[in-house]
Amino acid sequence: MKKGKGIWVHRELTPTPEAARLAESEGADILIATGYDEGGWIPQNQIGTFSIVPTIVDAVQIPVMATGGINDIRGVRAAFALGAEGVYVGTRFILSDECPASDACKQDIIQSKGTDLVFVSGTQRSTPHTFAKELARLYDAGMSTAELDEKINQIDGLRPGMLEGRLDEGIVSVNTAIDLIKDVKSCEGIVKELMADFID
């Protein structure tokens, strides 16, 4: 699978030791172990970051990066303690000056808690606003993930809620550790905060 030069960073949507070993055998240089705590499109095996990271680390010889619920230096330290050699962070950077997410979205994340999140399908969570709560109701009533994801696609995915700030008309997809995010700062500031143990 790998052609030419460069680094192949492989992220399996639903990580397993078998898939990790296959990616390694095909030439992957770095693997990303995704925990169920993550934002965005969540894994289907419902295994948390604390469980999946060491499982993948033990399955391969190449470096593993951890992702899922890492929003502060404690998450970074935990990832390294579990055997990861790096972290792959998403939600925290939504709350950066450089991120094009709307101010309404950023403030929504700051004011929300992980326990507020609702499943808008079997693959996505959101902070609870009108459209998201309706999807959650349909999900609880048994509507299929495919049908719910199609409803999200019909409104242009994350654009209304996250980019345009129309929270009641869209979804805001984040990880389950949003309680730990208290402010908006530059990407440089976030990196320095997350990696303070490694900066002289």
Phi, psi and omega in degrees: 000328184276128181233137176072200183268177178110176182249130177260109175260118187251128176236111176279132180303313176240096187289142173219156176302321181297314179294324179296315179295323178296313179299319178298316182293335180273356174113007178300141180265327182218139176249148173250121179264113187262120177271158182296347180287348190291164171271184180072217184276109190274151178299157181269351183269357175053037176256124184291166182303317181298334180269317187284326184299305179295331177297315179287320177305316182288342185274341187226170178257343182275163181298147178239135172255144180261143173215149179123095176081019181265104184237351178211180186298333179295322177294322177296313180300318180297318180300316180292323177297331180277357177107356177292154177249008178185172178232150180239107191247131180243293187306318183302326183280350169297327180269046176243155178300325185281341183290134181283003176303148182292157176299324179298319178296314182298316179293326177300316180295316180300322184274353183262165177236159178302327181286349177280338190297145178237149174280120177265351171191182178286355183243353186216147173244165178207157166294154191270102173232181192309304182295316180298319180293326176293318176297320179298321178297316179294322178297314179296331180278356175107005177297143184289154177300320180300317180293319180292317178297326177294321176299321178293318178299324182294335178264010179078038171060234184276351186304307184301309185284315189270318183271321186263350176077014177271076191301321183286348182253003183213198177235155176236102187268121184216169177280173187277358182255030184294342176304334185277351181265118187247347188203171174253131177213177181291158175301320178301316179296321179294315180299316179298322180293315182291324188253024184304327180293342186248003181252125180283000000 
